[in-house]
Amino acid sequence: MNFFDLSGQIALVTGGNSGIGLAFARGLVKAGASVAIWGRDEQKNADALQNIQALGGNAQAFVCDVTKEEQIQSAFDATVAHFGKVDACFANAGGSGKQGLLHKQTTADWNAILDLNLNSVVHTYRPVIAHLIARKAPGKLIVTSSTAAVMGMGYAAGYGTTKAAVLGLTRALAIELGRNNIQVNAVLPGYIETEMSINTPQAFRDAALRRTASGVFGTLEQMEGVAVFLASKSSDFMTGQSIILDGGHSISPM
């Protein structure tokens, strides 16, 4: 038996129309899964769909703003109506929010990052969990956290806080759902070369690279394999865990 074969599996990827989310989706379809892509931008969704279909994969895109609970439920219902089920959910959508000194930010700034990086994960997981339990089916829940969850990140307290919070959620749900044969894990990417990160100021890139043990930044292609592992039977005995993919950045003292 090929434990990495995802044939017949349906995976949902929020924020799957670009960057790490699209890399996850590409890896999943290469392993045989069908993929539902959720994203806010209809054009980016269409471009991502074309990208995946060029691999010969089966995919469908759904417009969804994960900060809107009612849109999540609608997108989930549409996903199940189209594919018939969901087996794995990658709660990947998120962002950095408004950066700067915490005491100079507003309550609205703080609530916005909570909605984007934490509440959206909870609201996405809820219908998926109910669906899996109703089917008495095994399942996989995976959240995209960040090395900011385990490292201090000044001027981005909201980002670091929310990315740490989803690790607590991961462990709690792993306990709640273990007897249902639903595994819950987290991926913590470090500096991965994406369209967004390429525009990061050069001074920041240089500083990050100096303390990365591998001496290089990660690529989107390197994110594909971890998605397959966490969605497959190969990870059936792994739950409540965090996988750090950062080339050794988080373990380096300087």
Phi, psi and omega in degrees: 000132176271104184289352178260003180279120182255018180303133180086354180269146177246123180244138177253130180233111175281147186062032186272009184265002178193169172055222184296322179299317178293323176298316175304311183299319179297316179297320182295316181290328177298330180272001174107357180283157166263145190232134171259120179261126174250133177198157183283327189267115184297322180291317177296324176300315181296319179296318179296320179298317178296319178302314183288320180294335176294339176275356184086013183272158177262120183211159175215142181252146180227131179286126181202128171262110187288356173275357180247107185301322182292328177289326177298312180297319180295317180293323179294315179301318180293323179297313180293323178298324182280312187262342180093340181190173169224132180252328182222141180233122175256103177277084189257334184301139179176185180190178185275340181070190179280123182264159181139180180298134185301318186288351177259000179268158181266166175298325178297321177299314183295315181294328180295318180287328174297316180296319185286316189256342183241301183298326180296325179293314178301313184291330176286318182295324188306304180294329179294314180299313180300320179296314181294317181294320179297325179278349187054043185250147172294158181200169181228128174242126183227129178246143174270109175263222182190157174295345174297342179288336184242359178237149174293138181223088180296152180069009177211048185299321180296319180296308181299320181296314182291324180288333173284323182298322181290342174288321175296319177298319179301313181292320180296314181290330176300321178288314181300322192252001183303318182285350174268006182059041174244119180264141184232120183219170182230148174247131180244090177287147170267226181277106179249135181288106176234176177301325181286314186288333179298332180272005177294142179308140185300325180298321178292317179299317180296317180295319180294320182292325180299326183258013176265118187302323182287340181081005179220160174272161180282161178245159179296325179300329180287348178275344185294316185296322181293327177296317180296314180302312185287339178269349188260173178293344179297338181255017184299333181257018180239120179207149182073020187249164180235124178257117179266126178238088186217013179064018180088015181295317186285346180260354183272133182284343183198000000 
